[in-house]
Amino acid sequence: MPGIIQSNQDKAALSAQLLDAALAPSSGPLTVVSGAAQQDQTGLPSEVYVAVTGAAAGTVAVAIGPTNACAIAIIPAADATVNRNIHFRLPAGWYFKVTVVAAAIASAVQVAGG
């Protein structure tokens, strides 16, 4: 049956997966300043999660790039920000920039291996 550990091999595989997840590098909470480029903190491809709060008229934009110019727009500024959680993939060593207008960045975290 799926989801049921039936053998020692299944137990070993599950243990290895849990250990990998527990040891995955994470930079933990990030301090993200609107409009400021920030470089990858893990040295590995990762996922960045950002919580944005604001009014319906607010906007959030996300750009990434191999330099702090962040020339690749991945979330356009036209998106509304009413209590929105966004996430995006970030290649190892790259930079990202989150820009908000009439909104605030409530929190952010980066997790490697995403």
Number of C-alpha atoms within 10 A of each C-alpha: 5 5 5 8 13 10 9 9 10 12 13 12 13 13 12 12 12 12 11 12 12 10 10 15 17 17 14 12 13 15 12 19 14 17 15 14 20 19 18 21 20 18 14 19 18 22 19 20 18 21 16 23 22 20 14 13 13 19 22 26 20 22 22 25 19 17 14 16 14 19 15 13 14 13 16 12 18 11 14 22 26 16 16 15 15 15 15 17 18 24 19 17 16 20 22 30 24 22 20 22 17 14 21 20 22 15 15 18 17 24 21 23 19 14
